[in-house]
């Protein structure tokens, strides 16, 4: 098992949908250990995350 640091740019979504969108996108890379929103602009959200991979 390894850990990876990932940065994603996702489209800005309503707050209620954003959490699910972030988790869904991160699971494509592995199991999220932690993530944070590091930047928001008018159209995108930047996420930094650590995920575990098999």
Chimera marker file (.cmm) of the C-alpha trace (Angstrom):
<marker_set name="trace">
<marker id="1" x="0.000" y="0.000" z="0.000" r="1" g="1" b="0" radius="0.5"/>
<marker id="2" x="1.312" y="3.463" z="-0.907" r="1" g="1" b="0" radius="0.5"/>
<marker id="3" x="0.152" y="7.002" z="-0.325" r="1" g="1" b="0" radius="0.5"/>
<marker id="4" x="-0.042" y="9.666" z="-3.002" r="1" g="1" b="0" radius="0.5"/>
<marker id="5" x="-0.481" y="13.437" z="-2.900" r="1" g="1" b="0" radius="0.5"/>
<marker id="6" x="-3.017" y="14.620" z="-5.480" r="1" g="1" b="0" radius="0.5"/>
<marker id="7" x="-4.149" y="18.038" z="-6.666" r="1" g="1" b="0" radius="0.5"/>
<marker id="8" x="-7.463" y="18.331" z="-8.519" r="1" g="1" b="0" radius="0.5"/>
<marker id="9" x="-9.291" y="21.198" z="-10.183" r="1" g="1" b="0" radius="0.5"/>
<marker id="10" x="-13.033" y="20.611" z="-10.132" r="1" g="1" b="0" radius="0.5"/>
<marker id="11" x="-15.911" y="22.742" z="-11.381" r="1" g="1" b="0" radius="0.5"/>
<marker id="12" x="-17.526" y="24.886" z="-8.724" r="1" g="1" b="0" radius="0.5"/>
<marker id="13" x="-20.713" y="23.222" z="-7.468" r="1" g="1" b="0" radius="0.5"/>
<marker id="14" x="-23.295" y="23.994" z="-4.787" r="1" g="1" b="0" radius="0.5"/>
<marker id="15" x="-22.014" y="23.226" z="-1.288" r="1" g="1" b="0" radius="0.5"/>
<marker id="16" x="-24.395" y="20.301" z="-0.816" r="1" g="1" b="0" radius="0.5"/>
<marker id="17" x="-23.055" y="18.611" z="-3.944" r="1" g="1" b="0" radius="0.5"/>
<marker id="18" x="-19.403" y="19.591" z="-3.576" r="1" g="1" b="0" radius="0.5"/>
<marker id="19" x="-18.496" y="17.084" z="-0.850" r="1" g="1" b="0" radius="0.5"/>
<marker id="20" x="-19.876" y="14.156" z="-2.851" r="1" g="1" b="0" radius="0.5"/>
<marker id="21" x="-18.181" y="15.374" z="-6.030" r="1" g="1" b="0" radius="0.5"/>
<marker id="22" x="-14.813" y="15.647" z="-4.281" r="1" g="1" b="0" radius="0.5"/>
<marker id="23" x="-15.063" y="12.183" z="-2.694" r="1" g="1" b="0" radius="0.5"/>
<marker id="24" x="-16.181" y="10.632" z="-5.986" r="1" g="1" b="0" radius="0.5"/>
<marker id="25" x="-13.299" y="12.152" z="-7.949" r="1" g="1" b="0" radius="0.5"/>
<marker id="26" x="-10.695" y="11.197" z="-5.319" r="1" g="1" b="0" radius="0.5"/>
<marker id="27" x="-11.821" y="7.556" z="-5.249" r="1" g="1" b="0" radius="0.5"/>
<marker id="28" x="-10.654" y="7.244" z="-8.863" r="1" g="1" b="0" radius="0.5"/>
<marker id="29" x="-7.102" y="7.535" z="-7.471" r="1" g="1" b="0" radius="0.5"/>
<marker id="30" x="-7.508" y="5.475" z="-4.287" r="1" g="1" b="0" radius="0.5"/>
<marker id="31" x="-8.992" y="5.718" z="-0.794" r="1" g="1" b="0" radius="0.5"/>
<marker id="32" x="-8.952" y="9.335" z="0.461" r="1" g="1" b="0" radius="0.5"/>
<marker id="33" x="-7.182" y="9.787" z="3.805" r="1" g="1" b="0" radius="0.5"/>
<marker id="34" x="-7.612" y="13.544" z="3.947" r="1" g="1" b="0" radius="0.5"/>
<marker id="35" x="-8.392" y="16.391" z="1.603" r="1" g="1" b="0" radius="0.5"/>
<marker id="36" x="-8.723" y="20.166" z="1.718" r="1" g="1" b="0" radius="0.5"/>
<marker id="37" x="-10.085" y="22.902" z="-0.492" r="1" g="1" b="0" radius="0.5"/>
<marker id="38" x="-7.077" y="25.125" z="-1.142" r="1" g="1" b="0" radius="0.5"/>
<marker id="39" x="-8.431" y="27.605" z="-3.683" r="1" g="1" b="0" radius="0.5"/>
<marker id="40" x="-11.808" y="28.745" z="-4.991" r="1" g="1" b="0" radius="0.5"/>
<marker id="41" x="-12.384" y="31.062" z="-7.906" r="1" g="1" b="0" radius="0.5"/>
<marker id="42" x="-15.481" y="31.939" z="-9.918" r="1" g="1" b="0" radius="0.5"/>
<marker id="43" x="-15.579" y="28.616" z="-11.803" r="1" g="1" b="0" radius="0.5"/>
<marker id="44" x="-13.273" y="26.067" z="-10.155" r="1" g="1" b="0" radius="0.5"/>
<marker id="45" x="-12.268" y="24.595" z="-6.825" r="1" g="1" b="0" radius="0.5"/>
<marker id="46" x="-8.738" y="23.314" z="-6.196" r="1" g="1" b="0" radius="0.5"/>
<marker id="47" x="-8.430" y="20.263" z="-3.939" r="1" g="1" b="0" radius="0.5"/>
<marker id="48" x="-5.265" y="18.862" z="-2.365" r="1" g="1" b="0" radius="0.5"/>
<marker id="49" x="-5.555" y="15.332" z="-1.048" r="1" g="1" b="0" radius="0.5"/>
<marker id="50" x="-3.690" y="12.301" z="0.229" r="1" g="1" b="0" radius="0.5"/>
<marker id="51" x="-4.988" y="8.932" z="-0.945" r="1" g="1" b="0" radius="0.5"/>
<marker id="52" x="-3.878" y="5.349" z="-0.364" r="1" g="1" b="0" radius="0.5"/>
<marker id="53" x="-3.374" y="2.976" z="-3.287" r="1" g="1" b="0" radius="0.5"/>
<marker id="54" x="-2.998" y="-0.773" z="-3.430" r="1" g="1" b="0" radius="0.5"/>
<link id1="1" id2="2" r="1" g="1" b="0" radius="0.2"/>
<link id1="2" id2="3" r="1" g="1" b="0" radius="0.2"/>
<link id1="3" id2="4" r="1" g="1" b="0" radius="0.2"/>
<link id1="4" id2="5" r="1" g="1" b="0" radius="0.2"/>
<link id1="5" id2="6" r="1" g="1" b="0" radius="0.2"/>
<link id1="6" id2="7" r="1" g="1" b="0" radius="0.2"/>
<link id1="7" id2="8" r="1" g="1" b="0" radius="0.2"/>
<link id1="8" id2="9" r="1" g="1" b="0" radius="0.2"/>
<link id1="9" id2="10" r="1" g="1" b="0" radius="0.2"/>
<link id1="10" id2="11" r="1" g="1" b="0" radius="0.2"/>
<link id1="11" id2="12" r="1" g="1" b="0" radius="0.2"/>
<link id1="12" id2="13" r="1" g="1" b="0" radius="0.2"/>
<link id1="13" id2="14" r="1" g="1" b="0" radius="0.2"/>
<link id1="14" id2="15" r="1" g="1" b="0" radius="0.2"/>
<link id1="15" id2="16" r="1" g="1" b="0" radius="0.2"/>
<link id1="16" id2="17" r="1" g="1" b="0" radius="0.2"/>
<link id1="17" id2="18" r="1" g="1" b="0" radius="0.2"/>
<link id1="18" id2="19" r="1" g="1" b="0" radius="0.2"/>
<link id1="19" id2="20" r="1" g="1" b="0" radius="0.2"/>
<link id1="20" id2="21" r="1" g="1" b="0" radius="0.2"/>
<link id1="21" id2="22" r="1" g="1" b="0" radius="0.2"/>
<link id1="22" id2="23" r="1" g="1" b="0" radius="0.2"/>
<link id1="23" id2="24" r="1" g="1" b="0" radius="0.2"/>
<link id1="24" id2="25" r="1" g="1" b="0" radius="0.2"/>
<link id1="25" id2="26" r="1" g="1" b="0" radius="0.2"/>
<link id1="26" id2="27" r="1" g="1" b="0" radius="0.2"/>
<link id1="27" id2="28" r="1" g="1" b="0" radius="0.2"/>
<link id1="28" id2="29" r="1" g="1" b="0" radius="0.2"/>
<link id1="29" id2="30" r="1" g="1" b="0" radius="0.2"/>
<link id1="30" id2="31" r="1" g="1" b="0" radius="0.2"/>
<link id1="31" id2="32" r="1" g="1" b="0" radius="0.2"/>
<link id1="32" id2="33" r="1" g="1" b="0" radius="0.2"/>
<link id1="33" id2="34" r="1" g="1" b="0" radius="0.2"/>
<link id1="34" id2="35" r="1" g="1" b="0" radius="0.2"/>
<link id1="35" id2="36" r="1" g="1" b="0" radius="0.2"/>
<link id1="36" id2="37" r="1" g="1" b="0" radius="0.2"/>
<link id1="37" id2="38" r="1" g="1" b="0" radius="0.2"/>
<link id1="38" id2="39" r="1" g="1" b="0" radius="0.2"/>
<link id1="39" id2="40" r="1" g="1" b="0" radius="0.2"/>
<link id1="40" id2="41" r="1" g="1" b="0" radius="0.2"/>
<link id1="41" id2="42" r="1" g="1" b="0" radius="0.2"/>
<link id1="42" id2="43" r="1" g="1" b="0" radius="0.2"/>
<link id1="43" id2="44" r="1" g="1" b="0" radius="0.2"/>
<link id1="44" id2="45" r="1" g="1" b="0" radius="0.2"/>
<link id1="45" id2="46" r="1" g="1" b="0" radius="0.2"/>
<link id1="46" id2="47" r="1" g="1" b="0" radius="0.2"/>
<link id1="47" id2="48" r="1" g="1" b="0" radius="0.2"/>
<link id1="48" id2="49" r="1" g="1" b="0" radius="0.2"/>
<link id1="49" id2="50" r="1" g="1" b="0" radius="0.2"/>
<link id1="50" id2="51" r="1" g="1" b="0" radius="0.2"/>
<link id1="51" id2="52" r="1" g="1" b="0" radius="0.2"/>
<link id1="52" id2="53" r="1" g="1" b="0" radius="0.2"/>
<link id1="53" id2="54" r="1" g="1" b="0" radius="0.2"/>
</marker_set>
